[in-house]
Amino acid sequence: MANSSTGTSRWDALDFGPPPSDQEEPESPVLVDYVSDGRIALVTLNRPHADNAITTEMGARLTEVIEAIAVQTAVRVVILTGAGDRAFSVGSDLRQRKNMTKEDWLRQRQDFDRTLYTVRELRKPIFAAVNGTAYGGGSELAQSTDFILAAESATFGQPEAMLGLAAGGGSPALLPRLLPRGKALQMLMTGDPITADEAYRLGMVNEVHPPGELMDAAMRVADRIASNSPTAVQGVKRAAHLGEGQPIEQAIAIMMDAHWRSAVHPDRVEGIGAFNEGREPSFKDADF
């Protein structure tokens, strides 16, 4: 991407370039595996040769996968990660976008909006295990989940302004909620990325692990969530989601609605019974 006559260091900090055009595409750009007796869905962005850059086809497939998971009551938690050891996702595939018309671009933007909305609105808990570079739409995809775990090698960036774009996948709204406002705006305006350690220090990332230990850590967290009442977990997620930004009494009213629903649910009887009997609880799949 360097200027052929004068050269430029403009893109050096991004540590990626246009994906190769001569690589064979995988059979499916998104993979899904069901583990831990089907209670955990592991969703993997699967274009490692292109740093998991998001094509129209990948976006459509991811929407399809998340929508399918949404109606599978046995699935209690979703982990979203990227294939390979270089990238979670570097965002939209700029080679595919190179010759798009305005109509093509806007149609793809609508498709991507649906994908991100589907992730944000999933009732089940979903979190990102960011295994490497997360730029542009890849960073926004991670931001759209409930929380983020990251490898030590991960980086997060919003380089859209460098490419002549105002970020459009949610980061102008989401990033100031995850980072101090000034830091979020600096990232959005400069395009400069931050490391996993800085993202952790500032509260964007919950945990940082060596690359080879990230997925084990993600599975431990997912197993802990899956062992709890899925009805209660979905209830507190919904209360936190709907209550965000509301006046405090409105947020508490939303919380109490979820609490009372759980108080009359069989999982409450099972959970307290298991505690008093010193055994593992056996919670039923959520029925909504």
C-alpha positions as a printed NumPy array, in Angstrom:
array([[  0.   ,   0.   ,   0.   ],
       [  3.063,   2.28 ,   0.007],
       [  3.295,   5.22 ,  -2.392],
       [  5.408,   3.905,  -5.267],
       [  7.217,   7.189,  -5.971],
       [  8.025,   8.593,  -2.545],
       [  7.327,   5.735,  -0.137],
       [  5.39 ,   6.093,   3.094],
       [  5.415,   4.749,   6.619],
       [  1.721,   5.537,   7.007],
       [  0.612,   1.903,   7.132],
       [  3.514,   0.437,   9.111],
       [  1.813,   0.543,  12.518],
       [ -1.128,  -1.484,  11.193],
       [  0.996,  -4.59 ,  10.583],
       [ -1.172,  -5.915,   7.757],
       [ -1.767,  -5.294,   4.081],
       [ -4.304,  -6.272,   1.437],
       [ -5.037, -10.023,   1.572],
       [ -3.443, -12.099,  -1.181],
       [ -5.552, -12.649,  -4.278],
       [ -4.129, -16.066,  -5.203],
       [ -5.076, -18.002,  -2.066],
       [ -7.761, -20.65 ,  -2.17 ],
       [-10.722, -19.77 ,   0.011],
       [-11.76 , -22.206,   2.774],
       [-14.944, -24.198,   2.321],
       [-16.635, -22.077,   4.978],
       [-15.5  , -18.607,   6.13 ],
       [-16.999, -19.208,   9.596],
       [-16.778, -22.442,  11.563],
       [-18.887, -23.501,  14.523],
       [-18.122, -26.306,  16.959],
       [-20.281, -27.393,  19.87 ],
       [-18.274, -28.479,  22.903],
       [-18.827, -29.274,  26.583],
       [-21.839, -31.477,  25.826],
       [-23.177, -28.898,  23.383],
       [-23.439, -26.16 ,  25.999],
       [-20.672, -24.028,  24.456],
       [-20.606, -22.866,  20.843],
       [-17.116, -22.033,  19.565],
       [-17.446, -19.746,  16.532],
       [-14.282, -19.183,  14.484],
       [-13.688, -16.601,  11.761],
       [-11.97 , -18.773,   9.177],
       [ -9.914, -16.844,   6.604],
       [ -6.474, -17.03 ,   8.235],
       [ -4.683, -16.473,   4.898],
       [ -6.318, -13.001,   4.823],
       [ -5.979, -12.254,   8.553],
       [ -9.67 , -13.158,   8.805],
       [-10.685, -10.097,   6.802],
       [-14.464,  -9.954,   6.578],
       [-15.997, -10.471,   3.146],
       [-19.676, -10.172,   2.288],
       [-19.834, -13.969,   2.401],
       [-18.198, -14.173,   5.833],
       [-20.592, -11.578,   7.245],
       [-23.617, -13.434,   5.886],
       [-22.346, -16.731,   7.253],
       [-21.648, -15.25 ,  10.694],
       [-25.174, -13.841,  10.829],
       [-26.542, -17.249,   9.879],
       [-24.465, -18.999,  12.559],
       [-25.438, -16.599,  15.36 ],
       [-29.112, -16.695,  14.381],
       [-28.996, -20.511,  14.464],
       [-27.33 , -20.517,  17.888],
       [-29.947, -18.071,  19.203],
       [-32.713, -20.684,  18.891],
       [-30.723, -23.657,  20.2  ],
       [-31.774, -23.82 ,  23.827],
       [-28.97 , -26.257,  24.718],
       [-26.302, -23.639,  23.924],
       [-25.576, -21.572,  27.002],
       [-22.558, -19.476,  25.97 ],
       [-20.703, -18.519,  22.78 ],
       [-16.973, -17.931,  22.266],
       [-16.01 , -15.921,  19.178],
       [-12.412, -16.16 ,  17.941],
       [-10.257, -16.123,  14.806],
       [ -8.418, -18.908,  12.986],
       [ -4.623, -18.897,  12.976],
       [ -2.251, -17.118,  15.303],
       [ -1.948, -13.699,  13.621],
       [ -5.377, -12.122,  13.664],
       [ -8.815, -12.14 ,  15.197],
       [ -9.934, -10.06 ,  12.219],
       [ -8.513,  -7.021,  10.435],
       [-11.989,  -5.838,   9.484],
       [-13.561,  -5.551,   6.065],
       [-11.702,  -7.151,   3.167],
       [-10.382,  -4.081,   1.335],
       [ -9.447,  -6.093,  -1.753],
       [-13.108,  -7.083,  -2.169],
       [-14.144,  -3.48 ,  -1.623],
       [-11.615,  -2.042,  -4.073],
       [-13.908,  -2.005,  -7.123],
       [-17.273,  -1.739,  -5.404],
       [-19.827,   0.769,  -6.621],
       [-21.555,   3.018,  -4.079],
       [-24.582,   0.729,  -4.254],
       [-22.438,  -2.368,  -3.689],
       [-20.756,  -0.689,  -0.717],
       [-24.012,   0.38 ,   0.905],
       [-25.576,  -3.032,   0.358],
       [-22.585,  -4.681,   2.034],
       [-22.797,  -2.113,   4.842],
       [-26.421,  -3.12 ,   5.434],
       [-25.393,  -6.775,   5.566],
       [-22.61 ,  -6.038,   8.057],
       [-24.971,  -3.926,  10.184],
       [-27.277,  -6.926,  10.44 ],
       [-24.357,  -9.132,  11.507],
       [-23.225,  -6.776,  14.256],
       [-26.802,  -6.202,  15.449],
       [-27.329,  -9.969,  15.645],
       [-24.213, -10.327,  17.815],
       [-25.152,  -7.394,  20.072],
       [-28.737,  -8.595,  20.556],
       [-28.011, -12.266,  21.251],
       [-29.773, -13.207,  24.496],
       [-27.117, -15.782,  25.346],
       [-23.747, -14.62 ,  26.693],
       [-21.153, -14.203,  23.941],
       [-17.558, -13.132,  24.417],
       [-14.536, -12.665,  22.192],
       [-11.229, -14.513,  22.551],
       [ -9.043, -12.112,  20.576],
       [ -6.055, -14.139,  19.414],
       [ -4.208, -11.434,  17.456],
       [ -4.867,  -8.296,  15.451],
       [ -8.361,  -6.806,  15.791],
       [ -8.722,  -3.78 ,  13.536],
       [-11.649,  -1.882,  12.079],
       [-14.688,  -4.103,  11.827],
       [-12.762,  -6.868,  13.596],
       [-12.281,  -4.661,  16.641],
       [-15.922,  -3.567,  16.414],
       [-17.039,  -7.189,  16.28 ],
       [-15.145,  -7.873,  19.513],
       [-16.622,  -4.712,  21.058],
       [-20.103,  -5.965,  20.145],
       [-19.756,  -9.   ,  22.42 ],
       [-20.325,  -9.001,  26.186],
       [-16.627,  -8.91 ,  27.091],
       [-13.167,  -9.621,  25.718],
       [-10.302, -11.951,  26.622],
       [ -7.087, -11.402,  24.669],
       [ -3.746, -12.959,  23.842],
       [ -0.653, -10.988,  24.819],
       [  0.001, -10.531,  21.096],
       [ -3.411,  -8.953,  20.411],
       [ -3.791,  -5.365,  19.26 ],
       [ -6.906,  -3.247,  18.811],
       [ -7.275,  -0.418,  16.322],
       [ -9.746,   1.674,  14.337],
       [ -7.85 ,   2.74 ,  11.185],
       [-10.926,   3.837,   9.224],
       [-10.05 ,   7.55 ,   9.279],
       [ -6.698,   6.69 ,   7.704],
       [ -8.651,   5.221,   4.788],
       [-11.035,   8.15 ,   4.41 ],
       [-13.888,   6.597,   6.372],
       [-15.76 ,   7.452,   9.539],
       [-15.938,   4.207,  11.48 ],
       [-19.34 ,   2.628,  10.901],
       [-19.437,  -0.677,  12.754],
       [-20.241,   0.669,  16.194],
       [-16.9  ,   1.883,  17.593],
       [-17.831,   5.598,  17.868],
       [-20.642,   4.476,  20.201],
       [-19.024,   1.437,  21.824],
       [-15.385,   2.399,  22.278],
       [-16.068,   5.405,  24.585],
       [-17.998,   2.977,  26.817],
       [-15.042,   0.588,  26.995],
       [-12.191,   3.1  ,  27.244],
       [-11.736,   6.594,  28.672],
       [-13.461,   8.945,  26.229],
       [-10.282,  10.771,  25.277],
       [ -8.396,   7.557,  24.527],
       [-11.285,   6.252,  22.446],
       [-11.413,   9.452,  20.413],
       [ -7.645,   9.431,  19.936],
       [ -7.842,   5.895,  18.522],
       [-10.739,   6.821,  16.235],
       [ -9.08 ,  10.004,  14.994],
       [ -5.478,   8.82 ,  14.576],
       [ -5.961,   5.177,  13.643],
       [ -3.178,   4.254,  16.078],
       [ -3.705,   0.817,  17.664],
       [ -3.266,  -0.173,  21.302],
       [ -1.774,  -3.355,  22.714],
       [ -3.621,  -5.998,  24.69 ],
       [ -1.807,  -4.891,  27.852],
       [ -2.942,  -1.285,  27.392],
       [ -6.48 ,  -2.414,  26.582],
       [ -6.439,  -4.454,  29.796],
       [ -5.072,  -1.574,  31.852],
       [ -7.799,   0.729,  30.539],
       [-10.601,  -1.794,  31.099],
       [-11.45 ,  -2.775,  27.512],
       [-10.119,  -6.319,  28.009],
       [-10.944,  -8.53 ,  31.006],
       [ -7.971, -10.901,  30.866],
       [ -4.677, -11.227,  28.95 ],
       [ -2.995, -14.597,  28.405],
       [ -0.021, -16.021,  26.501],
       [ -1.198, -16.932,  22.976],
       [ -0.993, -20.662,  23.623],
       [ -3.135, -20.374,  26.747],
       [ -5.895, -18.074,  25.484],
       [ -8.387, -20.701,  24.363],
       [ -7.932, -22.775,  27.52 ],
       [ -8.708, -19.638,  29.521],
       [-11.718, -18.89 ,  27.319],
       [-13.031, -22.415,  27.82 ],
       [-12.641, -22.119,  31.591],
       [-14.69 , -18.911,  31.607],
       [-17.282, -20.404,  29.256],
       [-17.583, -23.546,  31.385],
       [-18.159, -21.431,  34.495],
       [-20.931, -19.507,  32.755],
       [-22.449, -22.681,  31.286],
       [-22.564, -24.296,  34.742],
       [-24.829, -21.539,  36.06 ],
       [-28.549, -21.131,  35.484],
       [-28.923, -20.076,  31.828],
       [-32.198, -18.386,  32.697],
       [-30.505, -16.293,  35.395],
       [-27.466, -15.528,  33.216],
       [-29.643, -14.365,  30.336],
       [-31.759, -12.362,  32.768],
       [-28.831, -10.384,  34.192],
       [-27.408,  -9.826,  30.708],
       [-30.722,  -8.427,  29.528],
       [-31.087,  -6.254,  32.645],
       [-27.588,  -4.806,  32.176],
       [-28.184,  -4.257,  28.459],
       [-31.577,  -2.587,  28.776],
       [-30.638,  -0.614,  31.881],
       [-27.496,   0.946,  30.431],
       [-27.882,   4.681,  30.045],
       [-31.244,   4.742,  31.84 ],
       [-31.974,   6.787,  34.977],
       [-30.971,   4.729,  37.997],
       [-34.516,   3.934,  39.18 ],
       [-35.493,   2.824,  35.67 ],
       [-32.404,   0.593,  35.5  ],
       [-33.257,  -0.905,  38.896],
       [-36.855,  -1.53 ,  37.789],
       [-35.531,  -3.456,  34.783],
       [-33.208,  -5.391,  37.092],
       [-36.046,  -6.249,  39.482],
       [-38.145,  -7.612,  36.645],
       [-35.357, -10.081,  35.853],
       [-34.885, -10.852,  39.555],
       [-38.541, -11.648,  40.204],
       [-38.706, -13.87 ,  37.129],
       [-35.737, -15.834,  38.479],
       [-37.218, -15.975,  41.993],
       [-40.236, -17.969,  40.771],
       [-38.217, -20.116,  38.343],
       [-37.364, -23.793,  39.138],
       [-33.663, -22.952,  38.836],
       [-33.894, -20.953,  42.051],
       [-35.185, -24.012,  43.929],
       [-32.525, -26.23 ,  42.347],
       [-29.666, -23.817,  42.996],
       [-30.444, -23.201,  46.651],
       [-31.184, -26.9  ,  47.166],
       [-27.817, -27.863,  45.664],
       [-26.042, -25.348,  47.899],
       [-27.653, -26.695,  51.057],
       [-26.986, -30.307,  50.035],
       [-23.375, -29.649,  48.986],
       [-23.809, -30.92 ,  45.415],
       [-23.557, -29.594,  41.872],
       [-26.818, -28.041,  40.635],
       [-28.534, -29.368,  37.531],
       [-30.065, -26.385,  35.765],
       [-32.47 , -26.784,  32.885],
       [-31.943, -25.095,  29.525],
       [-33.486, -21.645,  29.27 ],
       [-37.024, -21.777,  27.909],
       [-36.933, -18.33 ,  26.233]])
